[in-house]
Amino acid sequence: MTTNEVLYEIGLEEMPARFLAATETQLQQKTEKWLADHRLEFHAVKVFVTPRRMAVRIEQLANKQQDLEEEIKGPARKIALDQDGNWTKAAIGFTKGQGVSVEDIYFKTIKDVEYIYVKKFISGKATPDILPSFRDVILSLTFPKNMRWSTRTLRFIRPIKWLVGLYGTDLISFEIEGVKSGRTSFGHRFLGKSISIPEASLYEDLLKNQYVIVDSKVRKQQIVNQINQLATNQEWSIPIDQELLEEVTQLVEYPTVFYGQFSEDYLAVPDEALITSMKEHQRYFPVRDQNKRLLPFFVSVRNGNTDHLDIVSRGNEKVLNARLADAVFFYQEDQKQSIDAYNKKLSRMVFQDKLGTIADKVDRVTQIANKLAILLNLTDSEQVQVQRAAQISKFDLVTLMVNEFTNLQGIMGEKYAILAGEDPEVAVAINEHYMPRHAHDQLPKTTIGAIVSVADKLDTIIGCIGVGLVPSGSQDPYGLRRQAMGVIQIINDQNWSVRIEQLLDIVLELYQQSTVEMESPDKVIAQFEQFIKARIIYLAKEQQIGTDIIEAILSQGLGKLSDVMKKAALLEAKRTDPNFKPIQEALIRVLNLAKKGEQEAVNQDLFENETEQQLYNAYQEITPDYLNCIETGQFEESLDILGQLAPSIVAFFDQTMVMADDLAVRANRLALLKQLGDLVDHFASFDKIEWKQQF
């Protein structure tokens, strides 16, 4: 079978850089699906996206569809044949509809019913006849924001300016909103010119000659290489922020790295403020020396060649110096007011209509943090630090710097608190209480910061749940899922020996004493527990622990997270341990019948054989040590103790008919099993676990 190269290009006005990476992925997936749906064999699909174009090049595309032989099911035999064994109108009509005759019919049985079948051969179409339908792929693309232009009706990411469609050297003819496909493309807006593409396989090289690097991976690597070369030449350290690298890659078609400098006077401002200003406003990379100290230089990427780079550099320096002058002004002005003065302004900032102002939130967080500090047995001096950190945790929200750069909240709070003479532990906690700010972010390192962080997040979670702001689908405006995950991660990282229910009680009691109108406590508790449980399951999955095990452990309540994770890790190992199989099987037999037990007390006078007494004695003997091991976190030992019951359980079932005819004896035996089942449940609900021992 012969093959050919195929090229499609959609030329547009400049697209937003933040949409391009997702567009590239989407175009790749939809192109491959389109090829599969049309039964077109190919070697590879390459997708190219720049600010001004989207393109697809299909390598070694087959010149025709694969032929298709389908097995078509028809009516049942009793409908297809009459009493004399002749084909009915139903059978004849079925075969005509498939383009075959009754001679092609054969039978197949499905669930004891015979049906007629035929095989239908569909010859593959020639590829050139199919290629214009790629227009549907282009029109199916979705974007976060769309626009219409002129009098046209199509809503698309940006106006379409040109279309290219080539099958080898042949033109693929299609049209979108009055724009007809051709072989003319356009190079760099300022450095390139229009070109005619004679053949699909020449696309990348021809565009490169017109100062367009169509492959985003190549552009990105060129930027990295140029930055690294500049760092070597200047003996600098230039940290490459991956998020910023992705953005600048999608901002340019022909990247050229250059550098500039700014006044050393600006280095008096904290590094974070300068770097944020450079990154967010100008898309610049900061420069450091070999000791990681910030230098008065910046690195940027130009959309063009090396011509007149000195002029470009001076222009960027002028803009940046103006930006940094603003940062210096914010920094100096912010220090003219006290922390307490800023705190008073929080009463004018609404946190949430039903939950009050930021000042109200700070007051709640302070009370929660104080109670948590007592619960964790912190010293008196540490409790004072917790209270102060909570009281001033949000003051920087009303500073000029954070108002301009919201991602500096907490960071500037720590800087300003140090300048104001606050306890360094308190200052660090102001920054840490926002951690983790996003997935895979670092967690608070100090106990003070961890307590204030958990208090702040619990206030938001329970407050929002209480007033009916539970996330639905992808909608989570208050970031409750992220904050709940943060709570779980911090508690796990700090290894706090507190029950999650205790934390819930602290916050819920506080809200019940406030003026906030909350849902019923039972409803809030149920939703909170479900919310936290989902986050624990997610954390466990990251540690390769199955959902069934977490469900089994949490069936008795959320409890201490450190205990939950230790139990879960142990049971995950035991589920594939052949040595644990006899114990697990014995316990599951108990649990299966224990559910039928209704009476609590066991009457030894009703025992009819030795195995009943032996099992009861073994149960009483191990119970104190077993429960003590669970209480003290010795979970491996507790399972070993529980395993001592296995021989007695096996003997009991071998010698005893649990469901005896005598109702009193039956109830007594079920009561014994119920007590055993309750004992097992102190560890986990073993019958909820999918045991997988292999032999």
Order of alpha helices (4+ residues) and beta strands (2+ residues): beta-alpha-beta-beta-beta-alpha-alpha-beta-beta-alpha-alpha-beta-beta-beta-beta-beta-beta-alpha-alpha-alpha-beta-alpha-beta-beta-alpha-alpha-beta-beta-alpha-alpha-alpha-alpha-alpha-alpha-alpha-alpha-alpha-alpha-alpha-alpha-alpha-alpha-alpha-alpha
